[in-house]
């Protein structure tokens, strides 16, 4: 790859995708984030094999034992192994993060495309609705929705997906409006393409890079939101492990058993940091205006 | 300028209308029959239930319910709490100073850390100090507020015993104690604001430093301190002021978990308690109030932007 140094991408005939990939691979922090993400993504489904203990098995003989060689992260107020619970908790967090953002993209992108390409009045109506949703603080909207849907992990995901969708509406709409005035879309329209085809074939592929960046950063935010809802008791229900609910019960034993609060929080922090690093790396790699090779 | 303001108002009013419909719909979606909740022990008596339904207009068509509700909201009547037996408007007003104090303290901490750090890292771009500041900002953005809060309680309250772990004392009762109870949550919230402000200040400063007038200032031999402080910073701060106003709006509402952890009786705790008590008029009132504050502050942000940016004044 170093042979391309000194020449531009156009001269070497490198495609934008492979150029972005190369730039991303050269981004040390982003790769570090990606490695952490991969570790968590691999560990979560393998939790039954990786976890040293059953995450739900209680034992009166080992209540709130500090970290030791048998229980690396210690045990909780019911004698459950904290390491096993953190491992299983990764499932709830990653699922909530990816599925909720997936839902937000599936709602937000089509609606945003319609707003951007559908004409003045459609745009005004959709934009005002998105504005109204964005004016309610993200977490308060998610809490109100989760409360209405009932406390469960699936409902928390739906609540987060709905609360996060206006961001994607706004982003897609803005990009679609920009693309609408470009020459290639003008040409596509002149050739008689119907609006839906222009949207799907000519506009959408061009706005995927910023969407990818936004989605990655949104996963980080969704993981924090899931942990917050679970902390309040509106997400994953006990005894099933989730990082947020573990932190909630840890708060009561903060004086005698601080390790209960340290490890689940550290897990949230690491995953969120990793997604943020990947998102920042993607932004740098995908920005065509960036002068970095 | 006035035309712009008018157009902006033309956006705000429909937004608020849609918002009111959504908040009203939220109540319709809430599980449980309000009449049953309100009747309490007399829930078996159909006469009592019918009386409550008639009082709350629950037996009327939805459109009529909405219109009467919005009419009362416009007159400052946000309804009546089902649990605390207090008008929701009064309830919100009693919590407002608490949340405002916390938001203001967090904001000051955020600005005092975020803006200088942003300037430093732009001026020393790609130097070690830039990396360090960027790294800390990334930590601040990735750190879940509530975990940072718990860790601070662990360190400063449990281990060192310097600060009370939770609770709140109003400023006018005992200012010193009030500061002690709010400094940790304010710091927790402030670090988040600082991280965001730092990133934006840095970006704006980098933009300003590459402008021609900065090159001119340097070319005519002005000291670097004057170039950075007077020429670049003043211009870079314009977008930062707008963003800061919006961040303040988020602080006025976004402190849900932090208030929960430190037992601060503000908006966040009010809404969470109301959700668990199924006190829907309070949930509705808080959602509406926080959204209203946010919309107003973003309007203020736009006006500030015009006030400090002379180029927009003539447009």
Interface residues (C-beta under 8 A of the other chain):
Chain A: X124 X128 X129 X131 X132 X133 X135 X136 X137 X138 X139 X140 X141 X143 X144 X147 X148 X150 X220 X224 X227 X228 X231 X232 X233 X234 X247 X250 X251 X254 X255 X258 X261 X262 X265 X268 X269 X272 X273 X276 X277 X280
Chain B: X11 X14 X15 X16 X18 X19 X22 X26 X29 X30 X31 X138 X139 X141 X142 X143 X144 X146 X147 X150 X151 X153 X154 X158 X165 X250 X253 X254 X256 X257 X260 X261 X271 X272 X275 X276 X283 X286 X287 X290 X291 X294 X295 X298
